[in-house]
């Protein structure tokens, strides 16, 4: 498997972090709608953890590789 060059991996990690941050903001918004008050630690974790996970996934999962085999249609 060919590794992406550094700029490609950095871009993929950045995009993954953006998607993770957006998901985290949705989680924090939903938690705020259900609870009267949420603390700063919960907000930081709710946004930080998905952002970190998105960056890791973006950096290590190479685009264009899947398990499907187009030469073997079913």
DRENPA-3360 file (N, C-alpha, C; in nm, 2 decimals, always signed):
BEGIN
1 = XXXXXXXX = +0.08/-0.12/+0.00/+0.00/+0.00/+0.00/+0.09/+0.12/+0.00 ~ +0.07/+0.21/-0.09/+0.15/+0.33/-0.10/+0.10/+0.43/+0.00 ~ +0.19/+0.49/+0.08/+0.16/+0.59/+0.18/+0.14/+0.73/+0.11 ~ +0.04/+0.81/+0.16/+0.02/+0.94/+0.10/+0.14/+1.03/+0.14 ~ +0.18/+1.12/+0.05/+0.29/+1.21/+0.09/+0.24/+1.30/+0.21 ~ +0.33/+1.36/+0.28/+0.30/+1.43/+0.40/+0.19/+1.54/+0.38 ~ +0.20/+1.62/+0.27/+0.09/+1.72/+0.26/-0.05/+1.66/+0.24 ~ -0.06/+1.54/+0.18/-0.18/+1.47/+0.16/-0.23/+1.42/+0.30;
9 = XXXXXXXX = -0.14/+1.36/+0.38/-0.18/+1.31/+0.51/-0.22/+1.43/+0.60 ~ -0.15/+1.54/+0.59/-0.18/+1.65/+0.68/-0.32/+1.71/+0.64 ~ -0.35/+1.72/+0.51/-0.48/+1.77/+0.47/-0.59/+1.67/+0.51 ~ -0.57/+1.54/+0.50/-0.67/+1.44/+0.54/-0.69/+1.45/+0.69 ~ -0.58/+1.47/+0.77/-0.59/+1.48/+0.91/-0.67/+1.61/+0.95 ~ -0.64/+1.72/+0.88/-0.71/+1.84/+0.91/-0.86/+1.83/+0.88 ~ -0.90/+1.77/+0.76/-1.04/+1.75/+0.73/-1.10/+1.66/+0.83 ~ -1.03/+1.55/+0.87/-1.09/+1.46/+0.97/-1.11/+1.54/+1.10;
17 = XXXXXXXX = -1.02/+1.62/+1.14/-1.04/+1.70/+1.26/-1.16/+1.80/+1.25 ~ -1.18/+1.86/+1.13/-1.29/+1.94/+1.12/-1.42/+1.87/+1.13 ~ -1.43/+1.75/+1.07/-1.55/+1.67/+1.07/-1.57/+1.62/+1.22 ~ -1.46/+1.58/+1.29/-1.48/+1.55/+1.43/-1.52/+1.66/+1.51 ~ -1.47/+1.78/+1.49/-1.51/+1.90/+1.57/-1.66/+1.93/+1.54 ~ -1.70/+1.91/+1.42/-1.85/+1.94/+1.39/-1.93/+1.84/+1.46 ~ -1.89/+1.71/+1.46/-1.97/+1.61/+1.53/-1.97/+1.64/+1.68 ~ -1.85/+1.68/+1.74/-1.85/+1.71/+1.88/-1.94/+1.83/+1.92;
25 = XXXXXXXX = -1.94/+1.93/+1.83/-2.03/+2.04/+1.85/-2.18/+2.00/+1.86 ~ -2.21/+1.91/+1.77/-2.35/+1.86/+1.77/-2.38/+1.78/+1.90 ~ -2.28/+1.70/+1.95/-2.30/+1.63/+2.07/-2.31/+1.73/+2.19 ~ -2.23/+1.83/+2.19/-2.24/+1.93/+2.30/-2.37/+2.00/+2.30 ~ -2.42/+2.04/+2.18/-2.55/+2.11/+2.16/-2.66/+2.02/+2.21 ~ -2.66/+1.89/+2.17/-2.76/+1.80/+2.22/-2.76/+1.78/+2.37 ~ -2.64/+1.77/+2.42/-2.63/+1.76/+2.57/-2.68/+1.88/+2.64 ~ -2.65/+2.00/+2.58/-2.70/+2.12/+2.64/-2.85/+2.14/+2.63;
33 = XXXXXXXX = -2.91/+2.08/+2.52/-3.06/+2.08/+2.51/-3.12/+1.99/+2.61 ~ -3.06/+1.88/+2.65/-3.11/+1.78/+2.74/-3.09/+1.82/+2.89 ~ -2.98/+1.89/+2.92/-2.94/+1.92/+3.05/-2.96/+2.07/+3.07 ~ -2.98/+2.11/+3.20/-2.99/+2.25/+3.23/-2.85/+2.32/+3.22 ~ -2.75/+2.25/+3.26/-2.62/+2.31/+3.26/-2.52/+2.20/+3.24 ~ -2.42/+2.23/+3.15/-2.31/+2.14/+3.13/-2.18/+2.21/+3.16 ~ -2.09/+2.14/+3.22/-1.97/+2.20/+3.26/-1.87/+2.22/+3.15 ~ -1.76/+2.30/+3.17/-1.66/+2.32/+3.08/-1.58/+2.20/+3.04;
41 = XXXXXXXX = -1.56/+2.11/+3.14/-1.49/+1.98/+3.11/-1.57/+1.90/+3.01 ~ -1.70/+1.89/+3.03/-1.78/+1.81/+2.94/-1.78/+1.87/+2.80 ~ -1.78/+2.00/+2.79/-1.77/+2.07/+2.66/-1.64/+2.04/+2.59 ~ -1.53/+2.05/+2.67/-1.40/+2.03/+2.61/-1.38/+1.88/+2.57 ~ -1.43/+1.79/+2.65/-1.42/+1.65/+2.61/-1.51/+1.62/+2.49 ~ -1.63/+1.68/+2.49/-1.73/+1.66/+2.38/-1.68/+1.70/+2.25 ~ -1.60/+1.81/+2.25/-1.55/+1.86/+2.12/-1.41/+1.80/+2.09 ~ -1.33/+1.79/+2.20/-1.19/+1.75/+2.18/-1.17/+1.61/+2.14;
49 = XXXXXXXX = -1.24/+1.52/+2.20/-1.23/+1.37/+2.17/-1.27/+1.34/+2.02 ~ -1.38/+1.39/+1.97/-1.41/+1.36/+1.83/-1.32/+1.43/+1.74 ~ -1.26/+1.55/+1.77/-1.17/+1.61/+1.69/-1.04/+1.53/+1.68 ~ -0.99/+1.48/+1.79/-0.87/+1.40/+1.79/-0.89/+1.27/+1.71 ~ -1.00/+1.21/+1.74/-1.03/+1.08/+1.66/-1.04/+1.11/+1.51 ~ -1.11/+1.22/+1.47/-1.12/+1.25/+1.33/-0.98/+1.28/+1.27 ~ -0.89/+1.34/+1.34/-0.76/+1.37/+1.29/-0.68/+1.24/+1.28 ~ -0.69/+1.15/+1.37/-0.62/+1.02/+1.37/-0.67/+0.94/+1.25;
57 = XXXXXXXX = -0.80/+0.93/+1.24/-0.86/+0.85/+1.12/-0.82/+0.92/+0.99 ~ -0.82/+1.05/+0.98/-0.79/+1.12/+0.86/-0.64/+1.09/+0.82 ~ -0.55/+1.08/+0.92/-0.41/+1.07/+0.90/-0.38/+0.92/+0.86 ~ -0.45/+0.83/+0.91/-0.41/+0.69/+0.89/-0.49/+0.61/+0.79 ~ -0.61/+0.65/+0.76/-0.69/+0.58/+0.66/-0.66/+0.65/+0.53 ~ -0.61/+0.57/+0.43/-0.58/+0.62/+0.30/-0.70/+0.62/+0.21 ~ -0.73/+0.73/+0.15/-0.85/+0.73/+0.06/-0.82/+0.65/-0.07 ~ -0.93/+0.60/-0.13/-0.92/+0.53/-0.25/-0.90/+0.38/-0.24;
65 = XXXXXXXX = -0.89/+0.33/-0.11/-0.87/+0.19/-0.09/-1.00/+0.13/-0.02 ~ -1.06/+0.04/-0.08/-1.18/-0.02/-0.02/-1.17/-0.17/-0.03 ~ -1.26/-0.24/+0.03/-1.27/-0.39/+0.02/-1.34/-0.44/-0.11 ~ -1.41/-0.35/-0.17/-1.49/-0.39/-0.29/-1.40/-0.42/-0.41 ~ -1.44/-0.51/-0.49/-1.36/-0.54/-0.61/-1.44/-0.51/-0.73 ~ -1.42/-0.40/-0.80/-1.50/-0.36/-0.91/-1.49/-0.46/-1.03 ~ -1.38/-0.54/-1.03/-1.37/-0.63/-1.14/-1.45/-0.76/-1.12 ~ -1.52/-0.77/-1.00/-1.60/-0.88/-0.97/-1.74/-0.84/-0.94;
73 = XX = -1.82/-0.79/-1.03/-1.95/-0.74/-1.00/-2.05/-0.85/-0.97 ~ -2.14/-0.83/-0.88/-2.24/-0.93/-0.84/-2.37/-0.87/-0.86;
% end
